[in-house]
Amino acid sequence: MAQRVIDADGHICETKSLWEEYIPRAYRDRTIRIERGDDGQDRTWVNGEVRQDLLPAMACVPWGMDDPNNVPTWDDITPGSHDGAARVAVMDEEGIDHCLLFPSMYLLAGDIAEGEVAAAACHGYNEWIADMCKDGQGRLDAVGLVPLQSVDAATKEVAHIAQLGLKGVAFRPERYNGMALHDEALAPFWNAVAEQGLFAAVHGSFGSHMPSFANSRYENTFFTHMICHPFEQMAGCLDIVAGGVLQRHPDLRVAFLESGLGWLEYWLGRMDEHFEVMGAMVPWLTRPPSELFKEQCFISIEADEAHRLPKIQTLGLEKCVFWGADYPHYDCTYPGAVKELEENLAPIDEDLANMIRHGNAARFMGLG
């Protein structure tokens, strides 16, 4: 008998209806859009400037980076990446029961400098994705974007996200305008998330021009992509866990997505060691960071990381891990995502495997 499967890290591909119909005209040219140039290639525009280094369809089509001589365009994105009913059809083909949707190009909303413009981008995206989910037969949920460039705007958008019925808020792990995620200035935002009963999802991407470790050292996408997800997520995790956000909001759920599982054991162990020997420097923390993580945090894995699960179980972190397919991005497994997952879960204890298939994601998302 097939087990229930939840994809807790799926993506959409934004279409021109988003910036043409959901973004006010006054902000449209300064948010995020995709336009085709004279060379026939689609490029991303952010802050009114074209990103010559970012061909969006390469990242957002399952075969997008296979052949540099056959670069896809935005016309090649699959209907399942922007149409709710078509997405459900893809899920049926794959054997996925429920999916949590994240942005693709609008993950770059953190690059927008002005808080007012960023707020318009996030507000419009949230309306657009909520409308897409209406065609999902109750099987699609989504995160709403928050403009952390402006604490007031982000706090206001939290209420809008809850009103739309979206499950949580999403933002990047980098620092918005130099502000750490545990900065006292963000207290109204974190209070609002907790009061609304939403979860927080930390999700990065490559292609961002926000100040980051990757951008400070490399230009080649091979190098920046290697670094941007795990390194920035480690820093974001440090901010939220050791910075006291969890301890101040004991009912808050936080997930770190698309950065792999390999760093978690090392990072929590290192945080605990520092708490033991340097705890006086973080007086707001009264409990080991690993305990806080176990109680309130989640991390996504891809199917080929399942071999790490027995060790994670020995550390008491087995309830913190869920699976994400990453469809329709270039490095996802499609078709055959669930088939790959089941092959990798085959050697794993069935109770633990069911936590990864659906149990932990359902608890994170507040599903029945």
TORPA-164992 format. One line per field, with one value per residue (C-alpha): x, y, z; residue number from 1. Coordinates in pm, 1 decimal. Layout:
// TORPA-164992
east: c(X:...)
north: c(Y:...)
up: c(Z:...)
num: c(NUM:...)
//
This chain:
// TORPA-164992
east: c(0.0:142.9:222.0:115.1:386.1:425.7:661.5:757.4:985.7:819.6:852.1:650.4:762.9:624.6:441.2:390.8:40.4:210.8:389.9:127.9:-183.9:-77.1:194.5:76.3:191.1:390.2:620.0:610.6:937.8:1125.9:1016.7:1099.5:1000.3:1126.1:1168.0:1297.4:1587.4:1675.0:1891.6:1587.4:1698.5:1483.4:1647.1:1549.0:1500.6:1539.9:1540.8:1493.2:1816.1:1865.0:2065.0:2282.4:2423.5:2087.9:1896.2:1593.9:1462.3:1791.2:1720.2:1346.7:1315.8:1408.4:1658.0:1758.1:2133.6:2193.3:2303.8:2463.0:2390.0:2018.4:1918.7:1547.6:1324.6:1038.8:809.5:953.5:839.3:591.1:222.8:262.5:491.4:232.8:-114.2:-274.7:-473.6:-175.1:42.5:-199.9:-182.1:197.5:159.3:-77.1:175.7:452.2:256.4:263.6:-37.1:35.5:283.5:418.9:506.8:793.6:885.2:1157.9:1258.2:1075.5:1321.9:1526.1:1288.0:1559.0:1763.2:1512.5:1667.6:1363.6:1131.2:822.9:902.0:990.5:659.5:470.9:657.5:584.4:222.3:158.7:333.7:133.4:-195.2:-82.9:26.3:-288.4:-496.9:-292.7:-351.7:-728.3:-712.4:-516.8:-809.4:-697.6:-362.3:-150.9:-23.6:221.9:444.6:408.2:704.8:788.2:982.8:1235.9:1387.5:1117.7:1019.8:691.2:601.5:704.5:496.5:195.9:244.1:235.6:-128.9:-201.0:-38.2:-254.7:-565.0:-488.1:-470.6:-103.7:76.7:388.9:630.4:943.4:1261.7:1626.6:1900.5:2116.4:2102.2:1847.3:2006.6:2273.5:2024.8:2068.9:1761.9:1781.7:1818.0:1600.2:1452.2:1283.3:1096.8:760.5:792.9:872.4:594.0:346.2:452.6:412.9:79.4:-64.9:44.3:245.0:572.4:891.0:1071.1:1427.9:1504.3:1792.9:1884.9:2167.5:2155.1:2101.1:2313.9:2256.1:2581.0:2682.5:2980.4:2949.7:2920.8:3217.4:3448.3:3324.3:3159.8:3145.6:2800.4:2953.0:3123.8:2844.7:2584.5:2806.5:2825.5:2511.0:2267.1:2460.9:2684.5:2411.4:2169.5:2427.0:2451.3:2073.1:2038.9:2294.6:2100.9:1766.5:1878.9:2167.4:2028.5:1736.3:1446.7:1332.4:1363.1:1159.8:888.8:861.7:566.9:739.3:825.6:1120.7:1250.1:1578.1:1531.1:1734.2:2070.2:2123.5:2147.7:2520.9:2605.4:2345.8:2521.9:2845.3:2675.9:2453.2:2745.4:2958.4:2682.1:2638.6:3012.3:3019.3:2715.8:2899.1:3225.8:3115.0:2754.8:2810.4:2836.6:2479.7:2301.1:1958.6:2014.7:1932.1:1920.8:2158.5:2097.6:2048.9:1756.5:1586.1:1642.3:1498.3:1181.5:1113.0:1311.7:1299.1:1533.3:1461.4:1649.8:1671.4:1621.1:1988.9:2056.0:1845.0:2159.2:2223.2:1894.0:2006.1:2276.7:2029.3:1803.1:2078.6:2107.4:1736.1:1673.2:1455.5:1142.5:1312.9:1360.5:1127.5:1160.6:1137.3:1135.7:1246.4:1031.0:1050.0:1406.1:1687.6:1838.2:1516.7:1440.4:1153.1:993.2:1050.0:1086.4:888.4:1040.2:1385.3:1269.3:1134.9:1451.7:1658.3:1420.8:1410.5:1690.1:1545.7:1324.0:962.5:856.6:1145.7:1073.7:714.1:834.2:1027.9:750.8:481.0:478.6:727.6:610.1:249.0:345.9:550.0:269.2:-8.1:-185.7:-421.6)
north: c(0.0:338.1:577.7:940.3:1169.8:1543.3:1755.7:2031.2:2220.3:2262.2:2568.6:2768.0:2974.9:3324.0:3429.9:3777.1:3784.1:3839.8:4163.1:4283.9:4217.2:4193.8:4459.8:4823.6:5007.0:5257.2:4978.3:4735.1:4838.3:4828.9:4491.3:4163.7:4066.5:3855.8:4000.8:3863.2:4047.4:4100.2:3787.4:3573.3:3504.6:3574.3:3770.2:3879.5:4244.1:4352.7:4708.7:4834.9:4671.1:4367.5:4075.8:3976.2:3684.7:3527.2:3332.4:3235.8:2944.8:2757.7:2733.9:2674.6:2393.8:2037.4:1997.6:2363.9:2332.6:2003.2:2153.1:2500.6:2497.6:2446.2:2714.2:2705.1:3010.7:3100.0:2942.4:2604.7:2620.0:2344.1:2422.9:2249.5:2530.2:2807.6:2652.7:2493.8:2225.8:2131.8:2108.3:1863.2:1655.9:1640.9:1540.1:1261.2:1133.8:1138.4:1005.9:1325.2:1395.0:1749.4:2020.8:2335.8:2595.0:2844.4:3117.0:3095.4:3434.9:3619.7:3469.3:3764.0:4007.6:4059.5:4234.5:4519.0:4808.6:5020.2:4885.5:5032.4:4862.6:4533.9:4549.4:4589.7:4292.9:4067.0:4177.3:4113.6:3777.2:3666.1:3753.0:3570.4:3249.1:3243.0:3256.6:2975.5:2755.2:2798.3:2563.2:2302.4:2093.8:2152.5:1985.9:2297.9:2529.5:2814.5:3049.7:3424.5:3653.1:3925.5:4246.4:4248.9:4563.3:4741.1:4598.3:4789.0:4663.6:4307.8:4309.8:4440.1:4175.4:3898.1:3985.0:3985.9:3643.5:3501.1:3660.6:3493.8:3153.9:3098.3:2871.5:3066.7:3346.5:3308.1:3510.4:3467.3:3385.1:3682.9:4011.7:4259.3:4605.1:4462.7:4351.4:4012.4:3792.0:3817.7:4196.8:4363.2:4582.8:4273.1:4197.7:4328.7:4101.7:3789.6:3873.3:3898.7:3565.4:3392.2:3559.2:3458.4:3096.3:3095.9:2914.7:3077.7:2929.0:3034.3:2973.5:3110.4:3084.6:3160.7:3470.3:3713.4:4027.4:4066.5:4087.3:3728.9:3504.4:3365.3:3704.7:3841.1:3573.2:3434.9:3526.4:3184.1:3030.3:2689.2:2836.7:3069.1:2793.3:2554.2:2802.5:3013.3:2755.0:2582.3:2867.2:3129.4:2884.3:2801.7:3172.3:3211.1:2913.9:3069.0:3396.3:3235.4:2964.9:3127.2:3475.9:3396.1:3407.2:3054.8:3101.4:3422.0:3246.5:2886.6:2804.5:2928.1:2672.9:2747.1:2550.2:2576.5:2463.4:2342.0:2352.5:1983.0:1791.6:1732.3:2050.9:2014.1:1771.7:1968.6:2306.3:2216.2:2046.0:2354.5:2581.4:2361.5:2366.5:2744.8:2768.7:2556.8:2750.2:3098.9:3110.8:3432.5:3610.9:3510.8:3574.3:3551.4:3178.8:2955.0:2622.0:2444.2:2544.1:2183.1:2144.4:2450.0:2323.2:1979.5:2132.0:2405.5:2361.1:2158.1:2099.0:1969.6:1691.6:1555.7:1184.6:1095.7:1218.0:943.0:751.4:1021.0:955.2:675.9:905.0:1190.0:956.6:879.9:1255.4:1285.8:1496.3:1251.3:1463.3:1764.7:1635.1:1633.9:1580.9:1831.9:1751.1:2098.6:2057.2:2217.9:2342.0:2224.6:1985.5:1813.1:1451.7:1461.6:1238.6:990.5:1205.1:976.3:666.7:803.9:884.4:534.1:372.6:571.8:510.7:134.8:50.9:287.9:188.4:224.9:453.4:687.4:667.1:772.8:1075.8:1180.2:1096.4:1292.1:1298.9:1574.8:1794.3:1761.4:1869.1:2161.5:2278.9:2218.3:1963.5:1704.8)
up: c(0.0:-103.2:178.5:184.5:43.4:103.6:-104.4:139.3:-99.4:-436.5:-655.4:-902.5:-1199.6:-1201.6:-1519.2:-1662.1:-1515.5:-1179.4:-1262.8:-1511.6:-1302.8:-937.8:-907.7:-910.8:-1223.4:-1018.0:-894.2:-1186.1:-1349.3:-1019.3:-885.4:-1064.1:-1414.6:-1703.3:-2051.6:-2378.7:-2537.9:-2901.6:-2886.0:-2807.6:-2449.8:-2146.5:-1868.5:-1522.1:-1434.4:-1070.9:-939.6:-1294.4:-1410.4:-1630.6:-1492.5:-1786.8:-1587.6:-1504.8:-1769.8:-1560.2:-1766.2:-1726.1:-1353.6:-1378.4:-1634.1:-1527.5:-1813.9:-1814.7:-1767.0:-1945.9:-2276.7:-2298.3:-2671.2:-2610.9:-2362.4:-2274.4:-2271.6:-2040.1:-2299.1:-2194.0:-1832.4:-1757.7:-1690.8:-1356.4:-1247.1:-1272.1:-1296.6:-991.5:-1172.8:-1388.7:-1078.0:-921.4:-1240.5:-1207.4:-842.9:-943.2:-1198.0:-939.1:-642.1:-433.2:-212.6:-97.4:-189.2:-26.1:-290.0:-289.0:-539.0:-801.0:-940.8:-663.2:-417.2:-545.0:-375.1:-114.3:-384.2:-407.8:-221.0:-134.1:131.1:-37.3:-368.8:-197.7:-12.1:-341.2:-489.2:-191.9:-161.8:-531.6:-527.4:-225.8:-396.9:-712.9:-539.8:-325.1:-642.0:-797.8:-493.8:-529.3:-828.1:-632.1:-504.0:-145.5:-212.9:-260.3:10.2:-22.0:168.7:153.0:98.0:349.8:272.0:554.6:400.8:603.6:941.2:938.3:590.9:675.6:993.1:800.9:530.9:792.0:860.4:487.0:447.6:723.7:572.0:237.1:405.2:325.1:569.2:654.7:576.5:367.1:342.2:254.3:509.3:407.1:593.6:464.1:470.3:700.6:967.3:1134.3:1164.6:1544.6:1545.3:1808.9:1536.5:1392.1:1716.5:1584.1:1281.2:1482.1:1727.2:1440.0:1288.7:1624.1:1700.9:1363.5:1412.8:1090.9:1033.6:906.1:606.0:531.9:164.1:-38.9:-404.1:-639.8:-858.7:-572.5:-547.8:-174.8:24.0:96.7:149.3:-202.8:-370.1:-177.8:-317.9:-648.7:-976.9:-1144.4:-1086.8:-1013.9:-706.3:-595.6:-621.3:-424.2:-138.9:-136.0:-0.6:282.5:398.8:418.5:581.2:847.0:924.6:921.2:1154.9:1389.0:1389.3:1468.3:1711.6:1899.4:1850.0:2077.3:1829.8:1918.8:2292.0:2277.1:2072.4:2195.9:1967.4:1651.0:1380.3:1151.7:852.9:663.8:306.4:9.3:183.2:249.4:573.4:599.8:788.1:1062.0:1298.4:1287.1:1324.1:1618.1:1791.6:1744.6:1873.6:2181.8:2246.7:2224.3:2450.6:2707.0:2705.8:2592.6:2711.2:2903.1:2567.4:2477.1:2808.4:2643.5:2584.2:2878.5:2691.9:2453.2:2090.2:1981.2:2222.7:2077.8:1724.3:1805.0:1945.3:1690.8:1370.3:1051.2:760.1:411.7:238.7:-110.9:-168.5:-200.2:154.2:311.7:410.5:673.1:851.8:1089.9:1230.1:1255.7:1453.3:1703.1:1762.8:1834.8:1523.8:1331.9:1382.8:1226.1:870.3:570.3:196.6:-86.5:-458.5:-579.5:-892.4:-1150.8:-1101.2:-1325.2:-1067.7:-961.7:-1045.3:-1291.4:-1380.1:-1098.4:-784.3:-553.9:-714.3:-626.1:-273.0:-215.9:-349.1:-101.7:188.9:128.8:380.4:642.9:935.5:824.1:1108.9:1031.5:659.3:719.2:913.6:603.8:357.9:533.1:914.4:982.6:695.0:808.0:1158.9:1027.2:798.6:1050.5:832.6:973.2)
num: c(1:2:3:4:5:6:7:8:9:10:11:12:13:14:15:16:17:18:19:20:21:22:23:24:25:26:27:28:29:30:31:32:33:34:35:36:37:38:39:40:41:42:43:44:45:46:47:48:49:50:51:52:53:54:55:56:57:58:59:60:61:62:63:64:65:66:67:68:69:70:71:72:73:74:75:76:77:78:79:80:81:82:83:84:85:86:87:88:89:90:91:92:93:94:95:96:97:98:99:100:101:102:103:104:105:106:107:108:109:110:111:112:113:114:115:116:117:118:119:120:121:122:123:124:125:126:127:128:129:130:131:132:133:134:135:136:137:138:139:140:141:142:143:144:145:146:147:148:149:150:151:152:153:154:155:156:157:158:159:160:161:162:163:164:165:166:167:168:169:170:171:172:173:174:175:176:177:178:179:180:181:182:183:184:185:186:187:188:189:190:191:192:193:194:195:196:197:198:199:200:201:202:203:204:205:206:207:208:209:210:211:212:213:214:215:216:217:218:219:220:221:222:223:224:225:226:227:228:229:230:231:232:233:234:235:236:237:238:239:240:241:242:243:244:245:246:247:248:249:250:251:252:253:254:255:256:257:258:259:260:261:262:263:264:265:266:267:268:269:270:271:272:273:274:275:276:277:278:279:280:281:282:283:284:285:286:287:288:289:290:291:292:293:294:295:296:297:298:299:300:301:302:303:304:305:306:307:308:309:310:311:312:313:314:315:316:317:318:319:320:321:322:323:324:325:326:327:328:329:330:331:332:333:334:335:336:337:338:339:340:341:342:343:344:345:346:347:348:349:350:351:352:353:354:355:356:357:358:359:360:361:362:363:364:365:366:367:368)
//
